[in-house]
Amino acid sequence: MNAMTELFGDAIYTYSRKQALEDGVLVDLSTNYPETTSLYKYPVACTAEVWSDLLAPKTRTVDPGVIWDLVWMSRSNVVSRLDPTTILFDVLVRGRKRRYKVVCGPNDDASPCLTIMQEGQD
């Protein structure tokens, strides 16, 4: 029994990153857009809300170039570093400036992964 379980008991409920990807709460950019893996060595996903921002209004599809821009700007257009794991960045999406954040956290196996989300999301 580890110290956390000993102190707090068993978890009441857990929700894994894999489940979030399966449910559509997160969209896997690394798998669906493999060219983005040249920018980060860790898996990258975005929230469903960010994905919705990226959808073209009429076709409801996402141009791969928009995904590239999003991931590229998360590396190169740093507005501020909130802490060692969180960066705010701006990107133009269909002519409108949007502010997002990229967070580095643990994947289900505790390896690092990145999640791009809207500035106010957690």
C-alpha positions, 0 to 999 in steps of 0.5 A: 500500500502506498502512502497516498492510499494509506492516508486517503484510502482507495480512489473513489473515481478515476478518469484516464487520458485514454478515456478522455480521448475515447470520449472525445473530451480530448483530441489526439493531435500526435496520432491524427496529425503526425507532422506535429511530432517533429515539434514536440517529443511528447504526445499532444492533444487538445480539448474538445473546446479548442478543437471546436474553435479550429473547425471551419464554419461551413465544412466543420473540418479542420485544415491540417495547416491550422493544426500545425499553426496551433502547435507551432505557436504553442512553442514560438509565441509564448505570451507568459509562462505561468509555471514550469509546466504551463505556457500561455500563447496566442494564435490567429484562428480564421483571422481572430486572435485566440489565447490558449495554454499548453500544459505538460502533465502526466500521461496514464503511464506517468510519462509526459504529455501535452494538452492544449486548452483554452486559457480558462480551462483546467 
